[in-house]
Amino acid sequence: MPSTGNGTQASILPDSGHRRLPPGAIFKEAGLTAVVSLALLVPFVGFKIANRGGEQFLETRLPEVLIAAGLIFLGRIFLILVREGSLALPVAGGAVISAIGLFAPIPSAFIQAVAFTAGLVIIVRAAFMVFAARRRSSTGREFGSGFADGYRKALPWLASALIVFAVILPLMPFGERRTIDIAILVLTYIMLGWGLNIVVGLAGLLDLGYVAFYAVGAYSYALLASYFDFSFWVCLPLAGLFAGFFGIILGFPVLRLRGDYLAIVTLGFGEMIRVILLNWVSLTKGPDGVSGIPRPSFFGLEFKRYPAEGTESFHQFFGLDYSSLHRVVFLYYLILILALITNFFTRRIRTLPIGRAWEALREDEIACRSLGINPRNTKLSAFAIGAMFGGFAGAFFATRQGFVSPESFTFLESAIILAIVVLGGMGSQMGVVIAAVVLIGLPEYIRDLQEYRMLAFGAGMVLIMSWRPRGLLSQRDPTISLARAEGKTS
């Protein structure tokens, strides 16, 4: 980098006009960050209850905490240098830190994760600064100001590419059993996110008990298939109808509620359903759950090595060698089709009068009333339709697991589904996909972190909300606006 007259390095970015921090201030800011991180890491990471020889004792891991705080201190210095306009040293340092986290033989998975993440954040921040400076110097506009237009143009291509990738995923070289299982889990949460997006994103109704409809769908299929020997294809629409009915039941008591009060009531409804499932032992078998749930068949072809006499299995019909992967791939394509149907239905219904009524209700309920829209019917329809898709996802969950119990439908599930909708950007279909991959797929791939997995999960949520407070894809345009209507009539 060229030198300035006072012997310091010149920034490769355009001068921002602010005074550069002296080294003492840089170290002070980085030190304060390290102290705060140390205070957070000591109670969460510094101590662990270990079991050895049948006895439990408290194990300390202060060296790992100190190393992590040192990495955070160094990373903060590099981020400050990036902010001040110096890029070469921070980028090189970030690359070295990430390489250490990836390739160095460090026995602690936590230190590896912290090193890799710190280096990656530094590099991404530096790249963002370069792109922002170039755009500002060439066009005079801030970086990201044209993101909405670019995203809108690229959305059809991006959606098509993702659908093609999802279709061919089991055929790819990395499409082994673990990858397909994780993809099934992610698609299930994508479907749940799209269903909740109708209630929260389109209608603007904060629902903290969405897991109740998920549970109703799962138990509907489990009980109907177990007691009445109904097939999956018969139980699937019934599970959706039952869940939609419960959505209407929830909708009536909350017609006059908004905001925090609505959230509290929906939270209570979700807990009521879980407690009923837990205590109605004669029907739901209580905490023992329902097991032996029948699996779906492929047009009557079951995925068994030795089918019943007089029947033919999937691999026999197609002349294949038996593999347990056949059933997993079938379930993958089943949830993929259900998720795509959910997305198609949601995109179509938001262009209809009921969808536009949801958006009007979300923006301003008083103005919605003044336009002659019935808020009661609008809210009930949003709860019912959103709950219906939750019931479909619950039926699939039951047939995939072969077992359901109340422990699978706790408040944490509702919180995760709501986090997917909020972090993705309320009202954004693509945002739900990205958030589900980040919040569900990545934690499954970092299971090696063991007890640090949920810590990384929470840290990722904090970073996303700090970087994009309105969600990853926060562009939320109404289906019909005055500007578009005037453009069509002119």
N, C-alpha and C positions, 0 to 999 in steps of 0.2 A: 504494500500500500504506500502511496506517496506520502512524503512528510510535509507538514506545514511549517510555517516560519518559526513557530515556537518549539519545534522538535517533536511534536506529538503526531500520531498517525491521523491522517484525514479519514473521515468516514466515507465509505463507498455509497452511502445513501445521501440523498439531498439533505442539506442542513435544515433541521426542524426549527431552528431559531431559539431553542431553550438552552440554558446553561448546562454544561457538562458537570456531572457529579465528580467531586474529588475522590481519590482512592479511599480516604477514611470513611466517607459517606457510603461508598459502595460496600465496604466490609461491614459497616454498621447495619445496613439494611439486610445483607445476607446473613449476618449473625443473628439478627432478630428472627428471621425466617427459620433458621436452624433451631433456635431456642423453642419457638412455638411448635415446630415439628417434633422436637424431642419431648416436649410436654405431652403431645398427643401419642407418640409412639411408645413411651414407657408403659402406660397402663394397658395398651392394646397388644403390644408385641413383646415387651420386655419380660413378661412373666407368663408362664405356662404351667398348667397342672399336668404333671406326668405320672404315669403308672408303672411302677417297677416292682416285680415280685409280689403283686397283689396289694401293694401299699401306694397311696397317693402322696405326692409331695410337690412343693412349689419349685419350679425350675426357672432360673433367671437367664435371660439372654441379652444382657446389657451390651456386650460387644457388638452384636448385630445392630442394636439400636443406635449405638454411637457411629458405626460405619454408615448406616443409612442417613443419619443426621449430617455427617460429613459430606456425603454425596449430594444431599439437598443444599447444603451450604455452597458447595462448588457449583452446582447447577444454577443456583440463584445468582451467583456472580456472573456466570455466562449470560443469563437472561438479561441482567442489567446492562451488560456490555452490548447485547443486541439492541436493547432499547435506546442506548446511547449512540448507536450507529456503527459500531465495530462488529464485523461479521466473521472475519477469517479465523480468529482465535476461538470464538464460541463454537463455530461449526466444527472445527477440528477437534475441540474438546468434547463436544457432544458425540461426534462419531467414535472417538476413543472410548468414552464412557459406555455407549451402547454396545460396542464390540466387546468390552470387558464383560458386560452383563450377558452377552450371548455366548461367547466362546471361552472365557476364562474358566478354569476348573475351580469355581467357588462352591464350597459345600452347601451354602445356604441358598435355597430357592428364593427367599425373600430379598436378599441382597442382589441376586441376579435380576429380579423383577424391578427393583428400585433403580438399579444402574441402567438397565435398558430403557425404562420409561423416562428417566431424567434426560438421557441423551437424546431420545426421540423428541421430547418436548422442545428441547433447545433447537434442534435442526428444523422442526416444523415452524417454530416461532421465527427463526431467521429467514426461512423461505417466504413466510407470510410478509415479513417486513420488506423483502426485496420486491415481491409482486406489488405490494401496496405503493411503494415508492415509484416504481416504473409506471404504474397506472396513473398516479397523481401527476408525475412529470409529463406524461404524454397526452393525457386527456383532461387533466385538471379535475378529475372526479376521484372520489375515494374508492379504494378497492372494495368490491362487494356491492357497489351501488347498482350495477347492472346484473346482479345475480338472479333476481326474480325473472327478468326477461330470458336470460340464458337458461335458467332451470326450466321454465315453461316450454321453451323450444326443444330442449333435450329430453324432457320427461317421456314422450312416447318411445324414443329410442332406448332410453335407459330401462323403461319398464319391459320393453320387448326383449332386451338383452338379458334381464334378470329372469324372465319367464323361460327363455331358451336354456339358460344355464341351469335353472331348477329342473327342467325336463330331462336334461342329459346328465345330471349329477350322478345318478347311480351307474352310468356307463363310463364315467371318467376313471382314470387310473387310481385316483385317491378316494374313490367311492366305496370304501370298505364299510364294514358293519358300524363302527363307531361314528363315522362321518354321517351315515344315513340316519342313525338314531338321533344325533344332535340336530340334523336338518328337520326331522319329524318334530322334535321338541320346539324348535324355532318357528316352524310353520304353525304349530298349534297356538303359540303365543301371538303370532301375527294375526291369525284368525280372531283370537280373543281381543287383540288390540283394535282390529277393524270393527268388531262388534261394539266395543265400548266407545269407539270414536264416534259412533252415531249419537250416543247419549251425551258424551262430554265434549267432543270436538264440534259436532254439527248443532246440537240442541243447546249446548252450554250448561248442562245439568251435571253437577259434580256427584259422581256415584262412587262410593267407597265400599259397596257391597256387591260388586259385580260377580264375585266368586260364587255367590248364592245361586245364580242362574247356571253357572258352570257345574255346580254340584247337583242341581235339579236335573240337568241333562244327563249327567253321568249316572245318577241313581235311577233315573227313569229307564234308561237302557238296561242297567244291571238287573233291576227287579223284574222288568217285563221279559227279558231274555231268560232269567233264571226260573221264574215262577210260571210263565205262560209259554215258554219255548218260542218266543217271537224271534224272527231273524233280525239281523242288524239293519237291513234295508227297510223293514217295517217300523222298527223302533226309532230310526233316525228322525223321520218327520214328527213322530209322536213326542220325542224328547224336545224338539224345537217348539212344538205347540205347548207342552207343559211349562217350559221355561218362559215362553211368551206370556202365558196366563199368570205366572208368578210375577212377571214384570208389570202387568196391569195391577195386580194386587199391591205391589210396592208403589205404583204410581199414584193411586188414589190418596193415601195419607200425606203425600208430599206435594200436593198440587199448590198449596199456598206457601211453601217453604222455598228459600233461596240460600245460596252461599253455604256458610258454615252449618246452619241448621239442617239444610238438605243433606250435607255430608254426614252429619251425626246420625240422622234417621236411616240413611242407606247403610251406614256402618252397622247400626243395630240390627237391621234386617238381615245382613249377611251373617252376623253372629247367631241370630235366632235360627236360621236354617241349619247352621252347623250344630247347634245344641240339640235341635230336634232330631237330626240324623244320629247324633251321639246317644240320645236317650230313648228313642223309639226302637227298642231292642227287638220287639216282636216282628217288625217289618224290615228294618235296616241292619239288624244284627249288631247294632251299637258300635262300640269301638273295635270289634272284631272285623267289621266290614263285610262286603260281599265278595266272595271269591268264585273261581271257576266260571267266569263270564265267557260266553261263547265268542269265538272269533268270527269275523266276517268271511264270507266265501267269495270267490271270483266266478260269478254266474253258476253257482252250485258246485264249483270245484274247490275242495278244501286243501289246505296246505299241510298235509300229513304224509309222513313216510309210508304208513300202512293204513289206508282208508278202510272204512267199514265195508263189509261184504256187499257187493252189488253196486258200489259207488267207485268213482275214479277220482284220483287226486290231481292237483295242478301239474305236477311234474310228469305224471304218467300220461296225461292227456296231450301234453306238448312234447313228449319224448325226451325229457331232460333228466339229468341226474338230480336226485333229491338234494336240496340245500335249504337250510333254515333261512337263508337270506331272501328267498323268494317271498315269504310272508312279509318280511320287513320292507322290501321294495314295494310290494303291493300296498302296505299301509302308508308308505311315503307318498305314492301317487294318489292315494285316496285323500289324505289331508291336503295335498297340493290342489286337487280339484275342488275340495270344499272351500279352501281359502280363496281360490280364484273366483268361485261363485259368490262368496261374500264380498269380495272387492268389486266385482261386476255389478252386483245388486246395489251396493252402496253408491257407486259412481252414477248409476242410472237414477236411483231414487232421489238423489240430491238435486237433480234437474227437474223433478216433478213438483207440483204445488206443495206437497207435504214436505219435501226437502227444503224448498225455499222458505216454508213456514218455520222449519227448525232453525234455519240461519237467522231469520227475523227474530225469533225468540231468543237466540243466543246474543244478538246485538243489543236488543232493548225490548223487554217484555211489555212495558207501558206503550211504546210505539206499536208493538205487535197487536195489542188490544185495540188501539185506535184505528188500525187498518182493517178491523173486522175479523182478525184471525182468532180462533178459539184456543186459548193457551191450554185448556184442560185436555182437549183431544190431541193437541200437538205434543204435549208432554207424555201422555199415555202411549201414543204411537211410537215415540222415541224409545221409551222404556221397553215396550213390548217387542219391537223389532230388534233392538240391541240385545235383549235377553234371549230372543230366539236363536241368534247366532251363537251366543254363549252356550245354549243348550245343545246345539249341533256339535260344538267343540267338546262339550262334556261327554256326549255319547261316544265320540271318537276316542277320547281319553280312556273311557271305561273299556272299550274293546281292545285298545292297544295294551293297556296294563293287565287286563284280565282280572283286576282286583281294584275295588274302590273302598275307601274308608274316610271318616270325617277328617282325619289328619291331613288329607290332601287338599282341603278346602278351607284353609285358615285365612285370617286377614292378610297375611304376608302375600298370598297369591293376588288378592285384590290390589295391594299396594304395588306389586310388580307390574300388573297389567296397566294400572293407572300411570305408573312411571313410564312405561313404553309409549303411551299416548301423549303424555305431557312432554317428555324429552324429545320425542319425534316431531312435535309440533302439532298442537290440537287442530284437527280438521285435515291434516295432511296424510294421505294414504301411503305415500312413499316414505314419509318420515317414520311411520309405524314400522315399516319393514327395516329401515336402518337401525332404529332404536332396539327392535327385537334382536337383531343380529348382534348388536353391541352389548346389550344387557343380558341376553340369554345364551347366545352362541359363544362369545368370548369367555365368560366364566366357566363354561363346560370344557373349553380347551385348556384352561389354566388350572385344572383340578389338582395338578401337581403341587400347587402352592398350599394345598390343604387348608389349614386354619387361616391363611392369609387371603384366601379366595374372596370371602365376603368383605374383607377390608379393601381389597382392590376394587371390588364391585362398588362399594360406597364411594371410594375416592374417584372412580370414573364418573359416577353420577354428579358429584360435586364439581368436577372439572367441566362437564358438559353444561351444567346450569350456570357456571361462572362465565363460560365462553359464549353460550347461546341461551340467554335467559328465557327466551320465548320458544325454545325448542330447536332441534337441528334444522328443520325446514319450517320456518315460522311464517312463510308467505301463505296467507289465508284469504283469498279473494272470494267475494260472493259469487254465486252461480250466475246471477243476472245483476248488472249494475246500470245506472242511468247512462254512463258514458257509452257502454256497449249498445244499449238500446237506441241512443241517439245516432250512433254510427251506422246501425242497420237501417234506420228510417231515412237518413240523409242520402 
